[in-house]
Amino acid sequence: MNKNISLIEVDLFPSEINSLDHPEVLRFRELLEDVALENHCRLLFFDIENGIVSFSFDSDKLMANILKIFQNDSQT
């Protein structure tokens, strides 16, 4: 049974940044991995393209909470 993975995409870095080895990208990935540990889940996917970071956790609750944070932030 295939389960579709939901992704969150964030335009976070300048468009020239395309490398998973970039120091800022590495720091952001480490932050996400720490969040995963704190929430007893795993970071399933992480990628960057033209400064846009895509990521996913295996916790629907955490994914929903992150989306709520982005929605609340965009409304202020």
Backbone as CSV, one residue per row, in Angstrom:
resi,resn,N_x,N_y,N_z,CA_x,CA_y,CA_z,C_x,C_y,C_z
1,MET,0.830,-1.180,0.000,0.000,0.000,0.000,0.870,1.237,0.000
2,ASN,0.717,2.109,-0.996,1.478,3.342,-1.074,0.750,4.447,-0.334
3,LYS,1.480,5.153,0.483,0.920,6.296,1.182,1.576,7.543,0.609
4,ASN,0.759,8.477,0.165,1.301,9.725,-0.358,1.912,10.532,0.780
5,ILE,3.032,11.127,0.498,3.707,11.963,1.483,3.323,13.415,1.226
6,SER,2.848,14.075,2.265,2.570,15.511,2.173,3.874,16.261,2.378
7,LEU,4.076,17.286,1.569,5.281,18.105,1.677,4.915,19.528,2.061
8,ILE,5.793,20.119,2.839,5.714,21.555,3.103,6.843,22.184,2.317
9,GLU,6.511,23.237,1.575,7.520,23.968,0.801,7.588,25.394,1.314
10,VAL,8.818,25.844,1.568,9.035,27.177,2.112,10.099,27.879,1.277
11,ASP,9.763,29.066,0.785,10.727,29.893,0.052,11.591,30.580,1.105
12,LEU,12.691,29.942,1.447,13.458,30.319,2.624,14.801,30.966,2.323
13,PHE,15.420,30.581,1.220,16.765,31.033,0.901,16.782,31.742,-0.450
14,PRO,17.862,32.488,-0.737,17.981,33.075,-2.071,17.933,31.985,-3.143
15,SER,17.440,32.340,-4.315,17.234,31.349,-5.373,18.534,30.695,-5.844
16,GLU,19.670,31.309,-5.576,20.953,30.721,-5.988,21.323,29.503,-5.149
17,ILE,20.702,29.345,-3.997,21.054,28.232,-3.110,20.293,26.989,-3.551
18,ASN,21.043,26.012,-4.037,20.480,24.763,-4.537,21.166,23.535,-3.955
19,SER,22.046,23.729,-3.008,22.856,22.620,-2.509,22.433,22.207,-1.108
20,LEU,22.247,20.911,-0.924,21.963,20.386,0.405,23.168,20.504,1.332
21,ASP,24.347,20.793,0.755,25.569,20.945,1.538,25.862,22.386,1.932
22,HIS,25.005,23.318,1.531,25.199,24.720,1.901,25.060,24.842,3.423
23,PRO,25.935,25.608,4.078,25.911,25.690,5.552,24.547,26.100,6.136
24,GLU,23.878,27.061,5.534,22.569,27.491,6.052,21.525,26.385,5.880
25,VAL,21.591,25.679,4.781,20.657,24.576,4.520,20.925,23.443,5.509
26,LEU,22.181,23.149,5.760,22.527,22.121,6.744,22.003,22.484,8.128
27,ARG,22.118,23.761,8.515,21.616,24.203,9.825,20.096,24.052,9.900
28,PHE,19.405,24.396,8.813,17.953,24.266,8.813,17.545,22.799,8.898
29,ARG,18.255,21.941,8.183,17.936,20.503,8.260,18.155,19.977,9.676
30,GLU,19.243,20.396,10.315,19.501,19.974,11.693,18.386,20.450,12.622
31,LEU,17.896,21.662,12.399,16.781,22.180,13.187,15.549,21.296,13.019
32,LEU,15.240,20.931,11.774,14.092,20.067,11.515,14.275,18.686,12.140
33,GLU,15.492,18.172,12.108,15.757,16.874,12.728,15.580,16.953,14.247
34,ASP,15.974,18.076,14.852,15.756,18.276,16.285,14.256,18.337,16.601
35,VAL,13.506,19.032,15.761,12.050,19.113,15.935,11.446,17.715,15.854
36,ALA,11.925,16.924,14.922,11.428,15.552,14.786,11.698,14.751,16.066
37,LEU,12.898,14.850,16.589,13.229,14.125,17.820,12.337,14.562,18.978
38,GLU,12.136,15.861,19.107,11.296,16.390,20.181,9.851,15.919,20.064
39,ASN,9.416,15.633,18.848,8.039,15.209,18.611,7.918,13.712,18.354
40,HIS,8.986,12.984,18.640,8.999,11.518,18.532,8.579,11.043,17.139
41,CYS,9.157,11.697,16.131,8.881,11.284,14.754,10.164,11.413,13.943
42,ARG,10.029,11.248,12.624,11.207,11.301,11.749,10.994,12.319,10.640
43,LEU,12.086,12.907,10.215,12.093,13.735,9.014,12.193,12.768,7.841
44,LEU,11.123,12.691,7.045,11.085,11.715,5.953,11.708,12.230,4.670
45,PHE,11.600,13.522,4.446,12.037,14.088,3.169,12.584,15.476,3.414
46,PHE,13.674,15.795,2.716,14.256,17.137,2.784,14.978,17.391,1.476
47,ASP,14.656,18.521,0.839,15.307,18.870,-0.419,15.269,20.387,-0.577
48,ILE,16.077,20.891,-1.473,16.078,22.320,-1.782,16.235,22.494,-3.287
49,GLU,15.496,23.443,-3.823,15.599,23.791,-5.237,15.308,25.272,-5.385
50,ASN,16.279,25.989,-5.937,16.151,27.441,-6.134,15.758,28.170,-4.853
51,GLY,16.334,27.751,-3.734,16.078,28.406,-2.451,14.812,27.950,-1.753
52,ILE,14.021,27.121,-2.404,12.777,26.628,-1.811,13.044,25.280,-1.155
53,VAL,12.792,25.218,0.146,13.012,23.996,0.910,11.712,23.199,0.948
54,SER,11.810,21.908,0.668,10.683,20.985,0.780,11.026,19.969,1.857
55,PHE,10.061,19.709,2.738,10.313,18.726,3.785,9.012,18.071,4.231
56,SER,9.181,16.931,4.900,8.030,16.191,5.401,8.439,15.377,6.618
57,PHE,7.518,15.298,7.571,7.692,14.457,8.746,6.705,13.296,8.670
58,ASP,6.961,12.251,9.435,6.023,11.131,9.458,4.934,11.304,10.520
59,SER,4.750,12.523,10.986,3.704,12.834,11.960,2.720,13.826,11.338
60,ASP,1.500,13.348,11.107,0.467,14.238,10.569,0.185,15.389,11.531
61,LYS,0.250,15.118,12.825,-0.003,16.157,13.829,1.045,17.271,13.735
62,LEU,2.306,16.900,13.630,3.367,17.900,13.516,3.226,18.681,12.211
63,MET,2.943,17.988,11.127,2.757,18.673,9.838,1.613,19.682,9.940
64,ALA,0.504,19.302,10.568,-0.635,20.201,10.727,-0.270,21.402,11.597
65,ASN,0.492,21.169,12.661,0.907,22.272,13.529,1.804,23.266,12.794
66,ILE,2.693,22.761,11.969,3.570,23.643,11.185,2.738,24.477,10.217
67,LEU,1.787,23.850,9.552,0.922,24.591,8.629,0.128,25.665,9.365
68,LYS,-0.349,25.375,10.570,-1.079,26.364,11.361,-0.187,27.556,11.688
69,ILE,1.056,27.270,12.034,2.008,28.352,12.344,2.194,29.248,11.126
70,PHE,2.378,28.635,9.945,2.544,29.429,8.720,1.287,30.242,8.416
71,GLN,0.119,29.650,8.606,-1.130,30.355,8.339,-1.304,31.530,9.283
72,ASN,-1.047,31.314,10.564,-1.169,32.391,11.548,-0.167,33.490,11.266
73,ASP,1.038,33.117,10.877,2.075,34.102,10.584,1.710,34.940,9.372
74,SER,1.074,34.342,8.383,0.711,35.079,7.163,-0.458,36.009,7.390
75,GLN,-1.213,35.795,8.464,-2.384,36.627,8.746,-2.040,37.832,9.592
76,THR,-0.822,37.893,10.105,-0.438,39.033,10.952,0.283,40.087,10.166
